[in-house]
Amino acid sequence: MVGEDKSQWIDELEREVFKTPSHKWEMPIPVHTEDPLSAQLDIPTRHEYLEVKQAFTYALIAITKYTQEISTRIALYPTSTIAEDIRQMRETIRAMGAKKSILIASLHDSRFKLKESISVFLENDGHQFIAYAPDLDIYGCGDLEYEALEDLRTSIVELYFDFKKEKLAPSLQKIWDYLSSIIEEK
């Protein structure tokens, strides 16, 4: 909510600050040239002084208004929501760090032998472990890491038999080509 209005606040601030033409912000302040003493001491005329004072007053008003608006918006944002957002961010960071990359070299099935290891990502989503083989686009899950890996192995074997007997679409044919190249039936 606050992020959406940020550009609007900046636009309003710029409009308030720059109501005064930019040449009135330039320094040095012009001096009164009719009075030699004023010119020598670099003293501005009263009119020039008032113009600069007015420009700074506009800027001060705009900044004060902007600060009050921010304070009001922050006060309206519930602290319980902020605490919940922080908790969710921490959980997400922990979950991302908990992801493991492993290789499985066996399907634990006496009918098959793997010619190559299969790359697997293993992670805990907070409720269960998930094993994902990206090359096969298949998952396994379980309460323990071992159970997730065993479920994945079982899913790979079932996928092998399903694909072996079916006519496949081109996207699934690629998975079958890979699967049949790494699995050898005994």
N, C-alpha and C positions, 0 to 999 in steps of 0.2 A: 504494500500500500504506500509506504513512504517512498520507495524507489520510483513508483510510477509518477509521483508529483514532483520529483526533484527537478526535472528540466523546467517545469512550469514555474517553480519557485525561483530558479535562476533567471528565467526570462523576466519575471516580475521585478526582481532585484535590479537587473540591468536597466529596465525601464525607469525605475525610481532614481537610480544613481545617475543615469545619463539624461535626465530631463533637462539638465543644464547643458548647453552646447559644449563640446569637448574643448574648444579653445579657452574656456574659462578654467580648465584644469591645468593648463600648461604653466610651467614655471620657467624662468623667474616671473614674478608678478610685475606687470608693467608699472613704471614709476611716473610721477607727475613731472613733466619736463618744463613746465612754466616756472617752477620755483627752483632756482639753482641749488639751494640747500637740500630740498627734498630729493632732487636728482642725484646729488652727491652722496647722500646717505642711503639711497635706494629705498625710499619710503613710498608706498603706493598711495594713490589718492583715496579719499573716503569712498567714492563711487566704486572704484576697483576693489577696495577692501570689502565692501558690502556684497559685491558680486561673488567673490571667492567664498565669503562667509556663507552666503546662500547656497552655493554649490556643496560645501561641506555639510551644511544642515540637511540638505536633501539626501546626501549619502548616509548620514547618521540615522535619519528617519527610516530609510530603506533597510539598513542593516538591523536596526532595532526591530522593525516589523518582521523581517526574515527570521531573526533569532526567536522572537515570540512564537511565530508559526511553527518552527521546528520543535520548540519546547512543548507546545500544545499537542502536536502530533505524537511525540514520544510519550507524553503522559497518557494519551489515549490508548497506546499499544499495551495490552495486558502483559504483565511480567510473567504470568503463568505460561503464556504463549511463547515468550522469549525463552524461558527455561525448557519448554518442550522442544522448541526448535534446536536448541543447543544439544539436548539429549539425543535427538534423532541424528544430528550431524556426527556426534561422537560414535554412535552405533554404526553408522554407515562407514566411518573411517576405520573402525575396528574390523568390520566385516570385510572391507577391501583388503586390509592387511592380512587377514586370516586365510586368504585364498592361496592354495598350494597347487603347484604344477608337478604332476608325477607321471611316470610311465608304467603301464601294466604290460607284463610280458607273458601273461597266461590268462586264459578265460576260465580256468578251473573246471573244464569240461573235458572228459576223456576222449570225446569224439573229434576235438579240434586241437590244432597247434598253431600258435601265432608265428608267422615268419618275421614280423616286425613288431616292436612295442607300439602300444597305442597311447597317444598323449591324452592326459586327463587332467581337468581342473577340479580340485576338491575344495569345497568351502562350507562353512556353517552359516546358515541364514538366520540363526537365532532360535530356530525351532527344530531343525534337522540338518543332517549333512547332505550335500548334493554333489554328485560326481557327474561331470559333463565331459563328453568326448566330442570336441568341436569338429574333428574331421568326419565324424559320422552323424553329427547333430543329434545326439541321443543322451538321455539322462538316466541316472539311477539315484535313489535316495534311501536314507535310513537314519535311525537314531544315533548310530555310531559311524565313524569313517569306514570301518570294515564292511558294515552292512550296506552302505551306499555304494562301495566298490563292487560288492557281490551282486547287488541289484543291477548295476550297470553291466557287469559281465553277462548276467542272465538276459538282459535286454539286448545285448549285442548278438548273443546266440539266437534268440528269437527273431531278431531282425534279419540275420543271415538266412534262416529257413524261410521266412516270409518273402524275402527278395528273390531267393533262389527259384521259387516256383511261380512267381508272378511276372507279368509283362509290365515293365516300369516306364514311367514318364522320364523325359530326359534329365530332370534335376535329380530324381531318385536313382537313375541309371548311373550317374557319377558316383554316388555313395556306394552302390553295389560294386562298381568297378574297383573302387578302393578297397572295400571290404573283402571281396573275393581275391584281391591281390595279396592281402596280408594274412588271410586265414587259410590253413590247409586242413582238409578233412583227413582223418586217419583211417 
